[in-house]
């Protein structure tokens, strides 16, 4: 089995670690919580790097 790497800290995710699969990306649960997780506005989900809502124009 391939070793999973956390998108947040880039460290291996061990089999006994709590982890989250978010949109095909693997995260330690703690790293995902610290990162703030996904950003939502007007019912849409945005990835990191988005600055404004495409629907209402408000900052995320």
Secondary structure, DSSP 4 states (H G I P E B T S, - for coil): -PPEE-TTT--EE-TTS-EEEETTEEEEHHHHHHHT--EEETTEEE-TT--B-TTT--B-
